[in-house]
Amino acid sequence: MRAYPSWAAQFRTVFQPDDYFPDVVTEQVDGTIVEWELGEWLKPDQMARAKTREGIETDIMNAIGDQGSNNTQHNLLCVLLTQRRRQTF
């Protein structure tokens, strides 16, 4: 929608429901409701990278478990980075 503002101007509201289907629901300016199912990516290599990332994110969340609500006022998130240890002899 950012790439095509003229297309985005046709929507009054856009949201992602919690249900499995549809992926996105839009309400057009004329009041028509359109349910969108995003079938596949245009570029298979993008889809492969996204699936790999999803798998990594799922593994991390499974490893650290439920973190509860974030009630901090000044911190939105914490980023975990992996580092290779330099071997010293």
C-alpha positions, 0 to 999 in steps of 0.5 A: 500500500505504501508503494501505491498510494492511489490504490491504498486510497480506495480503503477506508480500513485495513486489518488482519483478523486473528482467524486462519482465513482471511489474511487481511480484511479491507473496507472499501471507501464505498463500504464494500468488505473485501477479504484477502488471502495472500496465496504466495510470494512473487519471488520464491527466494523471498518466501524461502528466506521468510520461512527460514526466519519464521522457523528461527523465530519460532525456535527462539520463542519456544526456547525462552518461553512465554515472557508475559506482558511488557510493562516497561515505559521506555523499552519496547524490545530486547534484541538477542544477537549471536556472536562467534567466539574468537578462539585464542591460542 
